[in-house]
């Protein structure tokens, strides 16, 4: 190992972002690859919006100039969208990141880095909270979840906050609905978050809000220690452009802006996000089909006697083998499905399957039946 590299990095693993190129697979094989492993939208932007962006790139963007670093037009458009489910959100309540990942990293830098604090997460959950914290040298305190509905162990959470002193817990990260399990926050969990003191940051990740239609945005202005994270990578179909945004009290937004890298979004990415939020009715029109397909996939997978499948409020379903000690078998199922052309995610001691197009979902059901022999 190079001597100037931090010794603790040897214990960490990079986030696996390997993705299969469907077009290349099709050229080399008769197998049609269905990428239902990373919760993207299965639908690309409509041609007319691609053409609009093409015109913008050719006529309006100066490649020799830095992007607009203030994002005021995009912030105002996002605030207008947020106010469809909240009130009195303005551009001053918005910070924009290169995906939600950058915003999570900025929150950690603004609250915990330098030994000032640790974070609390409930596993299984979005793995980037832990990964980003560890790369910054921030301690991670982990609590468990119910095996029946994946609700956080709130007694364990309260104890962790009370006894963790070196460093104290400065931030709690939750996903609403959670990934990979798909469950929305319960009344008890929300009540606990509301009860937390204002010296603890509460980060509510609403990456799947458009599918759940469940948000805490209408409470945000009552809690200056809360921040909501959302993304354009899911329902808005812009995973390739990496756009996330935070909604929070202006004082917290100012802190995020201080640690944000300059020009963190390219001019073309800003244009794509502005087009997407402006044409949101059109882009979000596929959600109803995704929800219908989610029900169909859930019902089909539930027929397998060895698996337990949970109801989901997101654009994926989650299942586990009823034999809890079955990680090796799950890995085998994932690999066999991959060999047949269906990519799914083995995570949190279970399998997460994104909702694809009706055709993709039909192939997933057929291939899953073949693999698991039911």
C-alpha positions in Angstrom: 0.0 0.0 0.0 1.3 3.5 -0.8 2.4 5.0 2.5 0.7 8.3 2.1 -2.8 6.7 1.8 -4.9 6.6 5.0 -4.4 3.2 6.6 -8.1 2.7 7.3 -9.1 2.8 3.6 -7.7 -0.7 3.3 -10.7 -1.9 5.3 -13.3 -0.2 3.0 -14.7 -1.3 -0.3 -15.7 1.0 -3.1 -19.4 1.2 -4.0 -20.1 -1.2 -6.8 -21.4 0.8 -9.7 -20.7 -1.8 -12.5 -23.6 -1.7 -15.0 -24.3 -3.9 -17.9 -24.5 -2.3 -21.3 -27.8 -3.7 -22.7 -26.9 -2.8 -26.3 -23.5 -4.6 -26.1 -25.1 -7.6 -24.5 -27.6 -7.8 -27.3 -24.9 -7.7 -30.0 -23.0 -10.6 -28.4 -25.9 -12.8 -27.3 -29.5 -13.6 -28.0 -30.3 -12.9 -24.3 -32.1 -9.7 -23.7 -30.7 -8.1 -20.5 -33.3 -6.5 -18.1 -31.6 -4.1 -15.7 -33.9 -4.2 -12.7 -31.2 -3.9 -10.1 -30.7 -0.2 -9.3 -34.2 1.3 -9.1 -33.9 3.4 -12.2 -37.0 4.3 -14.3 -37.4 1.8 -17.2 -38.5 4.7 -19.4 -36.1 7.1 -21.1 -37.0 10.7 -21.8 -39.6 11.2 -24.5 -38.1 12.0 -27.9 -39.5 15.6 -28.0 -37.7 16.4 -24.7 -34.5 14.9 -26.0 -34.8 17.1 -29.0 -35.4 20.1 -26.8 -32.2 19.3 -24.9 -30.3 18.7 -28.1 -31.3 22.2 -29.3 -30.2 23.6 -25.9 -26.8 21.9 -26.2 -26.3 23.1 -29.7 -27.7 26.7 -29.5 -27.6 27.8 -25.9 -24.7 26.2 -24.0 -21.2 27.7 -24.4 -18.8 24.8 -23.8 -15.9 27.1 -23.1 -17.8 28.8 -20.2 -18.3 27.5 -16.7 -21.9 26.5 -15.7 -24.2 28.8 -13.8 -23.1 28.2 -10.2 -26.1 29.6 -8.5 -28.9 27.4 -10.0 -31.5 30.1 -9.2 -33.9 29.2 -12.0 -33.7 25.5 -11.2 -34.1 26.2 -7.5 -37.2 28.2 -8.1 -38.7 25.5 -10.3 -37.9 22.8 -7.7 -39.5 24.9 -5.0 -42.6 25.3 -7.1 -42.8 21.5 -7.5 -42.2 20.9 -3.7 -45.0 23.3 -2.9 -47.5 20.9 -4.5 -47.2 18.9 -1.3 -45.9 21.5 1.1 -46.2 25.3 1.8 -43.9 28.3 1.7 -40.9 26.6 0.3 -38.7 29.0 -1.7 -35.4 28.9 -3.5 -33.7 29.7 -0.2 -34.8 26.3 1.1 -33.1 24.4 -1.7 -29.6 23.1 -2.3 -28.7 21.1 -5.4 -26.2 18.3 -5.6 -24.5 16.0 -8.0 -27.0 13.3 -7.0 -28.2 12.8 -3.5 -24.9 11.2 -2.7 -23.1 14.6 -2.8 -25.7 16.1 -0.6 -25.3 13.3 2.0 -21.5 13.9 1.9 -22.1 17.6 2.4 -24.3 17.0 5.3 -21.7 14.8 6.9 -19.0 17.5 6.3 -21.3 20.2 7.8 -22.2 18.3 10.9 -19.8 15.4 11.9 -16.4 15.6 10.3 -13.3 16.2 12.5 -14.5 14.0 15.3 -17.5 16.3 16.1 -20.2 13.7 15.7 -21.3 10.3 14.6 -24.4 9.2 12.7 -27.2 6.8 13.4 -28.7 4.4 10.8 -31.0 1.4 11.0 -29.9 -1.5 8.9 -30.7 -2.6 6.3 -30.9 0.8 4.6 -29.2 2.8 1.8 -25.5 1.8 2.0 -24.1 5.1 1.0 -24.7 6.6 4.4 -22.2 4.2 5.9 -19.8 4.3 3.0 -19.6 8.1 2.8 -19.3 8.4 6.6 -16.5 6.0 6.7 -14.6 7.7 3.9 -14.8 10.9 5.9 -13.7 9.2 9.2 -17.2 9.6 10.7 -18.3 6.9 13.2 -21.5 5.0 12.3 -23.9 3.7 15.0 -26.2 1.0 13.8 -29.5 -0.2 15.2 -31.8 -3.0 14.1 -35.2 -3.3 12.5 -38.2 -5.5 13.1 -38.1 -8.7 11.1 -41.8 -8.5 10.4 -42.3 -4.9 9.1 -38.7 -3.4 9.2 -39.7 -0.7 11.6 -36.7 0.8 13.4 -36.0 -0.5 16.9 -36.8 2.8 18.6 -35.9 1.6 22.0 -32.4 0.7 20.7 -32.3 4.1 18.9 -33.1 6.1 22.1 -30.5 4.1 24.0 -27.9 4.7 21.3 -28.4 8.5 21.4 -28.3 8.5 25.2 -25.1 6.5 25.6 -23.1 7.5 22.5 -20.8 10.3 23.8 -17.5 10.1 22.0 -18.4 11.5 19.6 -22.1 12.1 20.2 -24.7 11.3 17.6 -25.1 14.4 15.5 -27.3 13.1 12.6 -29.9 10.5 12.0 -30.4 9.2 8.4 -33.7 7.5 7.4 -35.2 6.7 4.0 -38.9 7.2 3.5 -39.8 4.7 2.1 -36.7 2.7 3.0 -34.4 1.0 0.6 -34.0 -2.0 0.2 -37.1 -2.9 2.2 -39.7 -0.5 0.7 -41.5 0.4 3.9 -42.6 3.9 4.7 -42.0 5.5 8.1 -44.6 4.5 10.6 -46.5 6.9 13.0 -44.2 5.7 15.8 -41.1 6.4 13.8 -42.3 9.8 12.8 -43.2 10.7 16.3 -39.7 9.7 17.5 -38.1 11.8 14.8 -40.3 14.8 15.8 -39.1 14.3 19.4 -35.4 14.5 18.7 -33.7 17.6 20.1 -32.6 20.3 17.6 -28.9 19.6 18.1 -29.4 16.4 16.1 -29.9 16.6 12.3 -32.7 14.5 11.0 -32.1 13.6 7.3 -35.2 12.1 5.7 -34.3 10.7 2.3 -37.4 10.8 0.0 -35.8 9.4 -3.1 -39.0 7.4 -3.8 -41.5 10.1 -2.9 -43.1 10.1 -6.3 -44.1 6.5 -5.9 -45.1 6.6 -2.2 -46.7 10.1 -2.3 -45.8 10.2 1.4 -43.7 13.1 2.5 -42.8 15.1 5.6 -42.3 18.3 3.5 -45.4 20.0 5.0 -43.7 19.7 8.4 -40.3 21.0 7.4 -40.6 24.6 8.4 -41.6 23.4 11.9 -38.3 21.6 12.3 -35.1 23.6 11.5 -33.0 20.5 12.2 -34.7 18.5 9.5 -33.6 18.1 5.9 -35.4 16.3 3.1 -33.4 14.7 0.3 -34.9 14.0 -3.1 -33.6 13.0 -6.5 -34.3 13.3 -10.2 -32.8 9.8 -10.8 -36.0 7.8 -10.2 -39.4 9.0 -11.3 -38.0 11.9 -13.3 -35.9 9.5 -15.5 -32.6 11.5 -15.2 -30.3 8.9 -13.6 -27.6 9.6 -16.2 -27.5 13.3 -15.2 -27.1 12.8 -11.4 -29.3 15.5 -9.9 -30.4 15.6 -6.3 -31.7 18.3 -4.1 -32.1 19.1 -0.4 -35.0 21.0 1.2 -34.2 22.6 4.5 -34.1 25.7 6.7 -32.2 28.5 5.0 -29.5 28.4 7.7 -28.8 24.7 7.0 -28.9 25.4 3.2 -26.2 28.1 3.7 -24.0 25.6 5.5 -24.4 23.1 2.6 -23.6 25.8 0.1 -20.4 26.6 2.0 -19.1 23.0 1.6 -20.5 22.4 -1.9 -17.9 22.1 -4.7 -18.2 25.0 -7.2 -19.9 24.2 -10.5 -21.0 20.8 -9.3 -23.6 20.4 -12.0 -22.8 20.8 -15.7 -24.7 23.3 -17.8 -26.3 20.4 -19.7 -27.3 18.6 -16.5 -28.9 21.8 -15.3 -30.8 22.1 -18.5 -32.0 18.5 -18.3 -33.3 19.0 -14.7 -35.1 22.2 -15.6 -36.8 20.5 -18.6 -37.7 17.6 -16.4 -39.3 19.6 -13.6 -41.1 21.9 -16.1 -42.6 18.9 -17.9 -43.2 16.9 -14.7 -46.8 16.0 -15.6 -45.6 14.2 -18.7 -42.7 12.5 -17.1 -44.6 11.4 -14.0 -47.5 10.0 -16.0 -45.9 6.5 -16.0 -46.0 6.2 -12.2 -49.5 4.7 -12.3 -48.3 1.9 -14.6 -45.3 1.3 -12.3 -47.6 0.9 -9.3 -49.8 -1.5 -11.2 -46.8 -3.5 -12.2 -45.5 -3.4 -8.7 -48.7 -5.2 -7.5 -48.4 -7.7 -10.3 -44.8 -8.5 -9.5 -45.5 -8.7 -5.8 -48.4 -11.1 -6.3 -46.4 -13.3 -8.7 -43.4 -13.6 -6.4 -45.6 -14.2 -3.3 -46.7 -17.5 -4.8 -43.3 -19.1 -4.0 -43.6 -21.0 -0.7 -40.0 -20.4 0.3 -40.1 -16.6 0.0 -41.6 -13.8 2.0 -42.4 -10.8 -0.1 -43.2 -7.4 1.6 -45.6 -4.7 0.4 -43.6 -1.8 -1.1 -44.2 1.9 -1.2 -41.4 2.4 -3.7 -40.5 1.4 -7.3 -39.1 -2.0 -6.3 -40.1 -5.1 -4.3 -38.2 -6.9 -1.6 -38.2 -10.5 -0.6 -36.3 -12.9 1.6 -36.1 -16.6 1.9 -38.0 -17.8 4.9 -35.0 -19.8 5.9 -33.1 -16.8 7.4 -29.7 -18.5 7.0 -29.7 -18.4 3.2 -27.3 -15.8 1.8 -25.4 -18.4 -0.2 -28.7 -19.5 -1.9 -29.7 -15.9 -2.6 -26.3 -15.3 -4.3 -26.8 -18.4 -6.4 -30.3 -17.2 -7.4 -28.9 -13.8 -8.4 -26.2 -15.3 -10.5 -28.6 -17.7 -12.2 -31.0 -14.9 -13.0 -28.1 -12.8 -14.4 -27.1 -15.7 -16.6 -30.6 -15.7 -18.0 -30.6 -12.0 -18.5 -32.3 -10.5 -15.4 -30.1 -8.3 -13.1 -31.4 -7.9 -9.5 -29.8 -6.8 -6.3 -28.7 -9.1 -3.4 -28.7 -6.8 -0.4 -29.8 -6.7 3.2 -30.0 -10.5 3.4 -32.7 -10.4 0.7 -33.4 -9.7 -3.0 -34.5 -6.3 -4.3 -36.1 -6.2 -7.7 -36.8 -2.9 -9.5 -40.1 -2.5 -11.3 -39.4 -2.5 -15.0 -41.7 -2.2 -18.1 -44.5 -4.8 -18.3 -42.4 -6.8 -20.7 -39.4 -6.8 -18.4 -41.5 -7.7 -15.4 -43.0 -10.6 -17.3 -39.6 -11.9 -18.1 -38.5 -11.5 -14.5 -41.5 -13.5 -13.3 -40.9 -16.3 -15.9 -37.1 -16.4 -15.2 -37.7 -16.4 -11.4 -40.1 -19.3 -11.7 -37.6 -21.2 -13.7 -34.8 -20.5 -11.3 -36.7 -21.2 -8.1 -38.8 -24.1 -9.6 -42.3 -23.2 -8.4 
